[in-house]
Each structure stands twice: as C-alpha cells, then as structure tokens.
Amino acid sequence: PDDRYQSVWELLDDLKGRHEIKKKLLSEEEIEQETAANSIQSTWEKAKSCLSAGSLNEAKNFLDEVLIMQPDHFRAQKLRQEIRDKWEQAQQFYEDIAQNIKDGDPSDLLVLLKEAINIYPNYPPGRIVQVKLEAKIRQYRQAIEEGAASIKKECWESALKWLEKALKIDTGATHLKQVVEDLSMISEAK
C-alpha cells in the first residue's frame, strides 16, 4: 500500500524519470561507440600513413591496435597480412645473404640486399646482415685500394698480397684473377 502511487501523476512522473535515465544511458553508450569508432579510424589512418612512409614496423603496431579494438576490421586484417608477407620475403633475402656472406660475390649480395630493403625497409633482424656485408665490402675495397697503390709504387709482392686478399673476398672477380696471375708471374720472375 505505501509502495503504490498516490495518483496517476506520480506514476507518470516516475515513468518519465525512468525514461530520462534510460535515454541518458543510451546517449552515453552512443558516445562511447562513437569515440571507439573515431579511435579505430584515427589508428587506421596512422597505420596507412606509416605504411606509405615505409615504416612497416610502426604500421604493423597500429594495425595490431586496430585489430584489438575491432577484430573483424577487414582492411586492417588484409594490410597486416601484406606486411607479414613482406616480412617473410625480406627474411628469405636476408637468409640467402647470410648463408653466402662468407664466400659470395659482394656485388651479388649487394643486389640481394637492395631487394630486401625495397621489400621491407626497416626489417630489424636484417641489420646484423647489413653490418656484416658492409664490413666485407669495406675489406674488399681496402684490399683493392691498397693493391692498386702498391702497383703504382711497383711493389709487386705487396700488390699481389692485397689483390689475393681481395680475390678471397670476391672469388668471382674474373678481372681480378687475371691481374693476380700477372702479378704472380712478375713476382716469380724476380
């Protein structure tokens, strides 16, 4: 009896108040949904921007955020798969370079490196291979320069030593093989 409304007006006021509360709750839910949608869109735009700039790692991170917020985001899934495919392609190039870095032709390895960089510009595991290849090319260049300087000074044994070192680094350098053979004949003739 005390719980009952004393008049129809009280009942209507109560229903109106409940309707306002429900309306407010729905409005807050709509605001949350709109905020989430804006956040997804903003993160998606950042991912696309990073991808355009060649920052695949950052793009991947933003895509992961999008997919956490909206797991069924088709475009983010597709782009994430493209980045994964590029990762695997670059990984294969870097593995080929690493396997051949000791005995491979530096020129050929450099071509492979350029391909890998074109596919995945900031591939983190590739940095080690890049440093090793750079060191090999630096050693080769130094050996060639020292050998050429020794030839100019007519220091045949020194030139032979340096150019043999260069030939060990680049076993496929046919032009260098001929020079080494000629220097060997000069050294033997002495």
Disulfide bonds with the S-S distance in Angstrom:
none
